[in-house]
C-alpha cells in the first residue's frame, strides 16, 4: 500500500518555471516518510533514467550538476509531499519526471510514481 503520485507537469517555455509535486500515501510507509530519503528522477526519450535531486528526511539535499542552481527539491513531512521547483528551464529538461522513495536509514526502497511529463519549448 505504497503510492507516489506526481503532478504539476506540463508545457513551459525555455527560461520559465514549473513546480512538480509528489504525494506519498500508504499507512506503513507514511509512518516512516519523515525519515525517508526521497528523490526526483527524469527520463528523456532515448535516454537513460537519471537522478535529478535527493532530499533526506532532515532536509539535506543533493543535485545533479546539470540542475544545480536552477532546481530546488523540498519536502513537507506533515503533508508527506516532495516538491521540485524548476526554474530557468531549458529544452534539455524535457523528460518524464518520477518521484522515488530511496531509503530509510539502511533500509533501501524501490517505490516509484507513474511520472509526470515536462516539456520545455525553445
N, C-alpha and C positions, 0 to 999 in steps of 0.2 A: 504494500500500500504506500509506495513512494511515487510521487508525481511532481514533476517540474514542468511548469508551463511558462513559455516565453511570450512576450507581447511587445509591441512598440515598433516593430519593423515596418518598413515602407520605402517609398521613393524619396530621395533627398538630393538636392544639387550639391555639387562639389563646393566645399567651403562651409556647408551648412552643418546643422547639428541634429542629432537624433538620440533619444533615450530609450533603451531597452530595459525591460523588467522581467524578472523571473520569480514566480511564486512557487514556493515549495509547500507540499502538503503530505499528509500521512502521519498518523499518530506516533508510531515508533520513531520515525525519522525526525519529526518535529521536535521531539524531546531533546535531541542532540544537535539540532540545527545551529544553535548559537555557538557550538564548539566545532563546527564543521567547516573545513576549508572549501570554499566554492570557487567556481571558475567559469569564465566565458571562453568558448572556442568558436572558431569560424571555419567554414569550408567553402571555398570558391569553386566554380565549375572547373573541372580538370585539375584541381589542386588537392593536395592532402589537407586533412584537418589540422589546424594549428591552434596552439594555445594563445589566447589574447591577453588574459589577465587572471589573476587569482587574488583572493582575499581570505584571510584567516578569520576565525571567529572573533578575534580581538581587534580586527581591522588592519592587520599588516597586509600590504599589497605588493604585488609584483606584476610587471607589464612586459609584453614583448617590445623589443626596441622599436618596432615599426609603429607602435601606437603610443609610446611613452610621451607624455606631454600633451596629448590630444584626447585620450580616453581616460575616464575615471571610473573605477569599479567601487561600489559601495554596497552596504547591506543595512537592513533594518531587522535586527533579531527579534524584535517584538512582533513584527509582521511576517517573519520568515520570507523575506524578499531580498533579492540581489539585483542591483541595477548596473547598467553600463551606460554612462554618459559619453556620447561620441561627438566630439567637436572637430571642426576643420576636416571634415571627411573628404576623402579622395576616391576616385573610381576603384583604386586598389582595395578599398574597404568593402567593396561589393562581395557579399557572401551570405550564406545561411549561418546565423549565429545560434549557438547552442549553449544552454545552461548546463552545468555539470557539478555534481557533488563529488568532491575528490576524496576527502578523508576526515576522520575524527581521530586525532592523535595518530596512533599507529594502525587504526582500522581503515582500510582502503575501500572506497566505494566505486561504483561504476553506474551512477544514475544520470540519465540524460533526459532533457526535454525534447520536444518534437522539432524545435528550431523555429526561427523567425527570419524571413528574408529581408535583407537590407540591400537596396540598390542605389548606388550613387551615380548620378548622371554627370557628364562632363560639361 
